[in-house]
Amino acid sequence: MKYPEFFSFAHSLSPLITEVEWNEFSSRFGVGDAEKGKILCGPGLQSDKFHVVLKGIIRNYDIDADGKEFTKVFRGPGGLIGPYAEILSGTPVKYFIQTVTDVQFIAFEYKDFAKMMEKYKSWETLGRRFAELNYLEKEKKEYELMHFNAEERYDLFRKEHGSLTDLIPQYQVASFLGISPEALNRLIKKKQNS
């Protein structure tokens, strides 16, 4: 079986997925490598592609009119990332998807996943569970931005991202937390001195 870790994750969300179904889907995967800083997808493009991180870190971010970055999400090994809303709406991509480190990934097209959902109830369940997890993650981040101070958000970020935290540039962490790089630097120094 190809990509047993990704299969295990998919199977944990939809236990009725069989190895035969998995082999049918995984035969459509592309495997790639990308150097740190590579833009995998950007504004104005049409994309039907999702990436599953095997090694490294990928992020999804936007840049406002003043050139300030806002990181929406980071994905480490096992993480799934793609322009989901744009794929569903058939509109051009609005955000950047970029490698934070050197990355190895699996890529697949949503149309192939949609065919699996049409063919197998177990894959329809998987698609629903992916959508639910994405929704819950967005709700959680919004809640944290509204109710937690910067230090609490930073502590949660470190807890949730573990060892990957040290591989992500501080300015990107700051853009994820909704604070300036300078504020994050002060926060880190304060924690080191306490």
C-alpha positions as CSV (number, residue, x, y, z in Angstrom):
1,M,0.0,0.0,0.0
2,K,1.3,3.5,-0.9
3,Y,1.5,6.2,1.8
4,P,0.3,4.2,4.8
5,E,0.4,7.2,7.2
6,F,-2.0,9.1,5.0
7,F,-4.2,6.0,4.6
8,S,-4.2,5.6,8.4
9,F,-5.4,9.2,8.8
10,A,-8.1,8.9,6.2
11,H,-9.2,5.6,7.6
12,S,-9.4,7.1,11.1
13,L,-11.9,9.6,9.7
14,S,-13.8,7.1,7.6
15,P,-13.2,3.5,8.8
16,L,-15.0,1.9,5.9
17,I,-12.4,3.0,3.4
18,T,-10.8,-0.2,2.0
19,E,-7.3,-0.8,0.8
20,V,-8.7,-1.5,-2.7
21,E,-10.4,1.9,-2.7
22,W,-7.2,3.5,-1.3
23,N,-5.1,1.9,-4.0
24,E,-7.5,3.2,-6.7
25,F,-7.2,6.8,-5.3
26,S,-3.5,6.8,-4.5
27,S,-2.7,5.7,-8.1
28,R,-3.6,9.2,-9.1
29,F,-1.2,10.9,-6.6
30,G,1.7,12.9,-7.8
31,V,4.7,13.1,-5.5
32,G,6.9,16.2,-5.4
33,D,9.6,18.1,-3.7
34,A,9.8,21.9,-3.3
35,E,12.5,24.1,-1.8
36,K,11.8,26.5,1.0
37,G,9.9,29.6,-0.1
38,K,8.3,28.1,-3.2
39,I,4.8,29.4,-4.1
40,L,2.7,26.4,-4.9
41,C,-0.4,28.4,-5.7
42,G,-1.2,32.1,-5.7
43,P,-3.9,34.7,-6.3
44,G,-5.6,34.8,-9.6
45,L,-4.8,31.2,-10.6
46,Q,-7.3,28.4,-11.1
47,S,-6.3,25.4,-9.0
48,D,-7.9,22.0,-8.4
49,K,-4.9,20.7,-6.4
50,F,-4.5,19.6,-2.8
51,H,-1.2,18.9,-1.1
52,V,-0.5,16.4,1.7
53,V,2.7,17.2,3.5
54,L,5.1,14.2,3.9
55,K,8.1,16.2,5.2
56,G,8.4,19.9,6.0
57,I,5.9,22.7,6.5
58,I,3.5,24.6,4.1
59,R,1.5,27.6,4.9
60,N,-1.5,29.5,3.5
61,Y,-1.3,33.3,3.7
62,D,-2.5,36.5,2.3
63,I,-1.0,40.0,1.8
64,D,-3.0,43.2,2.4
65,A,-2.8,46.4,0.4
66,D,-0.1,47.7,2.7
67,G,2.1,44.6,2.1
68,K,1.3,43.0,5.5
69,E,1.1,39.2,5.6
70,F,-1.6,37.3,7.4
71,T,-0.9,33.6,7.8
72,K,-4.1,31.5,7.9
73,V,-2.7,28.1,8.6
74,F,0.5,26.0,8.8
75,R,0.6,22.3,7.8
76,G,3.3,19.9,8.9
77,P,3.7,16.2,8.1
78,G,0.3,14.6,7.4
79,G,-1.4,18.0,6.9
80,L,-3.7,18.6,4.0
81,I,-3.7,22.1,2.3
82,G,-5.4,23.5,-0.8
83,P,-7.6,26.3,-2.0
84,Y,-10.8,24.5,-0.9
85,A,-13.2,27.4,-1.0
86,E,-12.1,28.4,-4.4
87,I,-12.3,24.9,-5.7
88,L,-15.8,24.5,-4.4
89,S,-16.9,27.9,-5.8
90,G,-15.0,27.6,-9.1
91,T,-13.3,30.9,-8.6
92,P,-9.7,32.0,-8.9
93,V,-7.4,31.4,-5.9
94,K,-7.3,34.4,-3.4
95,Y,-4.4,33.3,-1.2
96,F,-0.8,32.1,-1.4
97,I,0.2,28.5,-0.6
98,Q,3.9,28.5,0.1
99,T,6.6,26.1,1.5
100,V,8.0,27.3,4.8
101,T,10.8,24.7,4.7
102,D,12.0,22.3,2.1
103,V,9.0,20.0,1.5
104,Q,8.1,16.6,0.2
105,F,4.4,16.2,-0.6
106,I,1.7,14.2,-2.3
107,A,-0.5,16.2,-4.7
108,F,-3.9,15.2,-6.0
109,E,-6.7,16.9,-7.9
110,Y,-10.0,17.5,-6.2
111,K,-11.9,16.2,-9.3
112,D,-10.2,12.8,-8.5
113,F,-11.3,13.0,-4.9
114,A,-14.9,14.0,-6.0
115,K,-15.1,10.9,-8.2
116,M,-14.2,8.8,-5.2
117,M,-16.9,10.5,-3.2
118,E,-19.5,9.8,-5.9
119,K,-18.4,6.2,-6.2
120,Y,-18.0,5.2,-2.5
121,K,-20.1,6.2,0.5
122,S,-16.9,5.9,2.6
123,W,-15.2,8.6,0.6
124,E,-18.2,10.9,0.9
125,T,-17.8,10.4,4.7
126,L,-14.1,11.3,4.4
127,G,-14.9,14.5,2.4
128,R,-17.5,15.5,5.0
129,R,-15.0,14.9,7.9
130,F,-12.3,16.9,6.1
131,A,-14.8,19.8,5.7
132,E,-15.8,19.5,9.4
133,L,-12.2,19.5,10.6
134,N,-11.5,22.6,8.5
135,Y,-14.5,24.4,9.9
136,L,-13.7,23.5,13.5
137,E,-10.1,24.8,13.0
138,K,-11.3,28.1,11.6
139,E,-13.8,28.5,14.4
140,K,-11.1,27.8,17.0
141,K,-8.7,30.3,15.5
142,E,-11.4,33.0,15.4
143,Y,-12.3,32.3,19.0
144,E,-8.7,32.5,20.1
145,L,-8.1,35.8,18.2
146,M,-11.2,37.3,20.0
147,H,-10.8,35.9,23.5
148,F,-7.1,35.2,24.1
149,N,-4.3,37.7,24.5
150,A,-1.1,37.4,22.4
151,E,0.8,35.4,25.1
152,E,-2.0,32.9,25.4
153,R,-2.2,32.5,21.6
154,Y,1.6,32.0,21.4
155,D,1.5,29.4,24.2
156,L,-1.3,27.5,22.3
157,F,0.6,27.7,19.0
158,R,3.8,26.3,20.6
159,K,1.8,23.5,22.2
160,E,-0.1,22.6,19.1
161,H,2.8,22.8,16.6
162,G,5.5,21.4,19.0
163,S,8.9,20.9,17.4
164,L,7.8,22.5,14.1
165,T,7.6,25.9,15.9
166,D,11.3,26.3,15.8
167,L,11.4,25.7,12.0
168,I,8.9,28.6,11.2
169,P,10.3,32.1,10.8
170,Q,9.2,34.4,13.6
171,Y,7.6,36.9,11.3
172,Q,5.3,34.1,10.0
173,V,4.4,33.0,13.5
174,A,3.6,36.6,14.3
175,S,1.4,36.9,11.2
176,F,-0.5,33.8,12.3
177,L,-1.0,35.1,15.8
178,G,-2.2,38.5,14.6
179,I,0.6,40.5,16.2
180,S,3.6,42.3,14.8
181,P,7.0,40.6,14.6
182,E,8.3,43.2,17.2
183,A,5.6,42.3,19.6
184,L,6.3,38.6,19.2
185,N,10.0,39.2,19.8
186,R,9.2,41.1,23.0
187,L,7.0,38.2,24.1
188,I,9.7,35.6,23.5
189,K,12.3,37.7,25.4
190,K,9.9,38.1,28.3
191,K,9.3,34.3,28.4
192,Q,13.0,33.6,28.2
193,N,13.7,36.0,31.2
194,S,10.9,34.6,33.4
